[in-house]
Amino acid sequence: MTVFKNLKDNVSTVLNADVGADATAWVLQAGQGADMPPAPFYASCDVEVAVCTAVAGDTLTVIRGQDQTAAAPHLANAAVEIRPVAALWTDAYRAINTLESSRARVFALMGA
């Protein structure tokens, strides 16, 4: 079963502090965590895409280097945004293809 990532329009904030490429948390400026959609969702910082798995106050727990991007260090005040990323389409296509394959198998079993 595909778990689609949540979306929200017009979300843009910045990092509160520098983060290294191995950090699993992005801390946002005070009060900005409330603007985020419920996890899970894709978040971008610079050109890196991450999956946010949890939001606690202004801290995003992230899986780094997603959607064919590399985990990279980011400086304080780097933009963190919710943007349409290719992975959203890949998730949707995968789910549609799975449904179509299942439908084809059912029809084959029915002799249709």
N, C-alpha and C positions, 0 to 999 in steps of 0.2 A: 504494500500500500504506500502510495506517495504521500509524504507529509509536505504540503505546500508551505513555503515561507510566507510570513505575514508582510503586508505592505502598508505604507502610510505615505501620503503625499507631502511634499514640501518640508521634509525633515533635514535640517542641516545644523550642525553644532561643531564644536572644536574640542580637541583633546586638552585636558587640564595640565598635563605634564608629558614630557618625552616618554616614549615606549620603545623598548628594544624589539628586535625581530622575533624573539622567543616569548614575549609577554603574552599571557592568556587573558589579560584584562585590559580594557581601554577605559580610562577614567575621563569622563567628560567634565566640562565646566559645570559649576554648581547649578542645580536645578534643571539641567538639560536632559537628564534621564527620563523625565516625565514626558518628553516629546516623542520618545521612541515607541514603536508598536510593540505588542506583546511578542516575546520570543516564541519560536525561532524566526529570524529574519536575516537577510543579507545586508551588511553594512560595508561601506567603502571608506577607506582613508587613503588619500592620495590616489594611487592607481591599484592599491591592494583591495581585494574583496575578502571579507570574512563572514562567517556565519555566527551570528549572535545567538547563544543558547540560553542566556539568562540576563535579566536586567535587575540590578539591586541598587536602588537609588540612582546615582550617577555613574555606576560601574557596569560596563558591558562585559560579560564573559564571552570570549570569542574563540573560534577555531580559525586560525590564520591561513592565508595563502590559498583561498578557494577560487574556483572558476578560472583556473589556469593562470593565477597570479602568484607571486612569491611573497612570503612574509618578509616585511622590511621594517627597519626602524622608522619611527615617525616623531617629529618634533612637536612640542607643545604648540597649541593653536592650529595644528593641522586640521583641515576640515574632515568631519565624519558625517557621511550622508547616507540616506536611504535612496538608492537610485535603481532604475531598472537595469539588471545585469543579465548577461547571457544565461546564467544558471537558472533564472526564473523560467525562461523558455525551454531549456533542456529538461527541467523538472516536468513541465506541462507536456512536452512531446513524449517523454518517457511514459507518463501516465496514460496518455491517449493511445500510444502504441501497445501498452500492456492491455488496456481495455479492448482494443481491436483484436489482439491475438486471442484473448479469452473468448470474445464473441465468435471468432472464426472457429475455435475448438468446439464450442457449444453447438454451432450449426453443423459442423462435421459429424459430431456425435449423433445429432438428430437426423442425419442423412439429408440435410437441406443443401 
